[in-house]
């Protein structure tokens, strides 16, 4: 059984995934796969060709330059997602092939309309106010946090696609309890 974990930045996906991992579940991260792909020769060539030479240095993708570019340039962001997402999803499908239960953290699941590739979708949300607070704290800039949030589909728009919603704007023990309950129901239905 393949399940997707999604939500927005600073919503608590990493925390939820850590809890699932502690429970012994196989977990795959789209962000981790992206990090591995940044210097894949075919990805580097695609970035050079489709976004520009200035984002490649010494045969490697300049991640910081790309990050800055896609913050303000939606066309470059869409192009970068189109370069990475097919390779990421192929790897996720390979890595979650199992007779048991495997989870994949896929932040752009709904944006790429790949939720149908999974048996269930769990959306993690801290609520818009808490999400922004966490992001401002992380980035140390309200302006950067607001700009980043504007580049993403609001988490509230992902909730209608959820089989389960995990709220992280509560005590850690409450989140753990919610996850344990969802996992118990999941295993009972298998």
C-alpha positions as CSV (number, residue, x, y, z in Angstrom):
1,X,0.0,0.0,0.0
2,X,1.4,3.4,-1.0
3,X,0.4,6.5,0.9
4,X,1.3,10.1,0.2
5,X,2.0,12.8,2.8
6,X,1.5,16.3,1.5
7,X,1.0,19.8,2.8
8,X,2.7,23.2,2.5
9,X,6.1,24.4,3.7
10,X,6.3,24.7,7.5
11,X,3.1,22.7,8.0
12,X,4.9,19.9,9.9
13,X,5.3,17.2,7.2
14,X,8.8,16.4,8.3
15,X,7.6,15.9,11.9
16,X,4.8,13.6,10.8
17,X,7.2,11.7,8.6
18,X,9.6,11.3,11.4
19,X,6.9,9.9,13.6
20,X,5.8,7.4,10.9
21,X,9.4,6.4,10.5
22,X,9.7,5.8,14.3
23,X,6.7,3.5,14.0
24,X,8.7,1.4,11.5
25,X,7.2,2.5,8.2
26,X,9.2,2.9,5.0
27,X,9.4,6.5,4.1
28,X,10.5,8.2,0.9
29,X,11.0,12.0,0.6
30,X,10.5,13.8,-2.7
31,X,12.8,16.6,-1.4
32,X,15.5,14.0,-0.7
33,X,15.2,12.7,-4.2
34,X,15.4,16.2,-5.6
35,X,18.6,16.8,-3.7
36,X,20.1,13.7,-5.3
37,X,19.0,14.7,-8.8
38,X,20.4,18.3,-8.8
39,X,23.7,17.1,-10.2
40,X,22.4,14.3,-12.4
41,X,23.8,15.0,-15.9
42,X,20.4,14.9,-17.6
43,X,18.9,17.3,-15.1
44,X,21.9,19.7,-15.4
45,X,21.5,19.6,-19.2
46,X,17.8,20.3,-18.9
47,X,18.3,23.2,-16.5
48,X,21.0,24.7,-18.8
49,X,18.8,24.3,-21.9
50,X,15.4,25.2,-20.6
51,X,16.2,27.8,-17.8
52,X,19.7,29.1,-18.7
53,X,23.4,28.6,-18.6
54,X,23.8,31.0,-15.6
55,X,22.2,28.3,-13.4
56,X,24.9,25.8,-14.1
57,X,28.5,26.1,-12.8
58,X,31.3,23.6,-13.2
59,X,28.9,21.0,-14.6
60,X,26.6,21.3,-11.5
61,X,23.3,23.0,-10.9
62,X,23.6,26.2,-8.9
63,X,20.8,25.4,-6.4
64,X,21.0,28.8,-4.6
65,X,20.7,30.8,-7.9
66,X,17.8,28.6,-9.0
67,X,16.0,29.0,-5.7
68,X,16.3,32.8,-5.9
69,X,15.1,32.8,-9.6
70,X,12.1,30.6,-9.0
71,X,11.0,32.7,-6.0
72,X,10.1,35.7,-8.3
73,X,9.7,33.9,-11.7
74,X,6.7,31.6,-12.0
75,X,7.6,30.5,-15.5
76,X,11.1,29.3,-14.3
77,X,9.4,27.6,-11.3
78,X,7.0,25.7,-13.6
79,X,9.9,24.8,-15.9
80,X,12.0,23.5,-13.0
81,X,9.1,21.5,-11.7
82,X,8.5,20.0,-15.1
83,X,12.2,19.0,-15.3
84,X,12.3,17.4,-11.9
85,X,8.9,16.0,-11.1
86,X,8.7,13.1,-13.6
87,X,12.1,11.8,-12.4
88,X,11.1,12.3,-8.8
89,X,7.8,10.5,-9.2
90,X,9.4,7.6,-11.1
91,X,11.9,7.2,-8.2
92,X,9.1,7.4,-5.6
93,X,7.1,4.7,-7.3
94,X,10.2,2.5,-7.4
95,X,11.1,3.2,-3.8
96,X,7.6,2.6,-2.4
97,X,7.1,-0.7,-4.2
98,X,6.3,-3.0,-1.3
99,X,3.9,-5.7,-0.1
100,X,3.5,-3.7,3.1
101,X,2.8,0.0,3.7
102,X,5.1,2.7,2.4
103,X,4.7,6.5,2.8
104,X,6.0,9.1,0.4
105,X,6.4,12.8,1.3
106,X,5.3,14.6,-1.8
107,X,4.9,18.4,-1.3
108,X,3.7,19.0,-4.9
109,X,1.3,16.1,-5.0
110,X,-1.9,18.0,-5.7
111,X,-0.2,20.6,-7.9
112,X,1.0,17.9,-10.2
113,X,-2.2,15.9,-10.1
114,X,-0.5,12.7,-9.1
115,X,-2.6,11.9,-6.0
116,X,-4.2,9.1,-8.0
117,X,-0.9,7.2,-7.9
118,X,-1.4,6.6,-4.2
119,X,-3.8,4.5,-2.2
120,X,-4.4,7.3,0.3
121,X,-3.4,10.9,0.7
122,X,-2.7,12.4,4.1
123,X,-2.6,16.2,4.3
124,X,-0.6,17.8,7.0
125,X,-1.6,21.3,8.1
126,X,-0.7,23.7,10.8
127,X,-3.3,26.2,9.7
128,X,-2.4,29.3,7.7
129,X,-1.5,31.5,10.7
130,X,0.8,28.9,12.4
131,X,2.4,28.0,9.0
132,X,3.3,31.6,8.4
133,X,4.6,32.1,11.9
134,X,6.9,29.0,11.6
135,X,8.1,30.1,8.2
136,X,8.9,33.6,9.4
137,X,10.8,32.1,12.2
138,X,12.7,29.8,9.9
139,X,13.6,32.4,7.3
140,X,13.9,35.3,9.7
141,X,12.0,37.5,7.3
142,X,8.3,38.2,7.0
143,X,8.8,39.4,3.4
144,X,10.6,36.2,2.3
145,X,8.1,34.1,4.1
146,X,5.2,35.8,2.5
147,X,6.9,35.6,-0.9
148,X,7.5,31.9,-0.5
149,X,3.9,31.2,0.6
150,X,2.7,33.0,-2.5
151,X,4.6,30.5,-4.7
152,X,2.6,27.5,-3.3
153,X,-0.9,26.2,-3.4
154,X,-2.4,27.0,0.0
155,X,-2.7,23.9,2.1
156,X,-6.4,24.6,2.6
157,X,-6.8,23.8,-1.2
158,X,-5.2,20.4,-0.6
159,X,-7.5,19.3,2.2
160,X,-10.4,18.3,-0.1
161,X,-8.1,15.6,-1.6
162,X,-7.3,14.1,1.8
163,X,-8.2,10.7,3.1
164,X,-6.8,11.9,6.4
165,X,-5.9,15.4,7.7
166,X,-3.2,15.7,10.4
167,X,-3.2,19.0,12.3
168,X,0.2,19.9,13.7
169,X,-0.8,23.2,15.4
170,X,-1.3,21.3,18.6
171,X,0.9,19.4,21.2
172,X,3.3,16.9,19.8
173,X,1.7,14.1,21.9
174,X,-1.7,14.9,20.2
175,X,-0.1,14.7,16.8
176,X,1.5,11.3,17.7
177,X,-1.9,10.1,19.0
178,X,-3.6,11.1,15.8
179,X,-1.0,9.4,13.7
180,X,-1.3,6.2,15.8
181,X,-5.0,6.2,15.4
182,X,-4.8,6.7,11.6
183,X,-2.2,3.9,11.3
184,X,-4.3,1.6,13.4
185,X,-7.3,2.2,11.1
186,X,-5.1,1.7,8.1
187,X,-3.7,-1.6,9.2
188,X,-7.1,-2.9,10.3
189,X,-8.5,-2.2,6.8
190,X,-5.7,-4.0,5.0
